[in-house]
Amino acid sequence: MLKGTVNFRRRLARWMDLPPDVTAEVPRIQMVGSLQVMVENHQGLDFFSDSEILLRIRGGRIRIRGEKLVIRAIYPGEMWIEGHIVEMRFTD
């Protein structure tokens, strides 16, 4: 994305009093204990097994490790994962 576009989005978000995650295209992650995670603004699935999931995000990846992991729902830009989540890490 062009730098000017990013700056415009930031200014617009401040002017409209919007939270940064709405316009910055950064991942938004919600967890329910260690049982469920929802990731918004992902850019696709790189790897999936019942013990590890690797998601592409702007500027890197998110690695989720656990036991009995399942993808409950997947939409463009949004994914729901369930299981026993042990670790979540941002990588380059």
Buried (B, 14 or more C-beta within 10 A) or exposed (E): EEEEEEEEBEEEBEEEEEEEBBBBBBBBBEEEEBEBBBBBBBBEEEEBEEBBBBBEBEEEBBBBBBEEBEEEEBEEBEBBBBBEBEEBEEEE
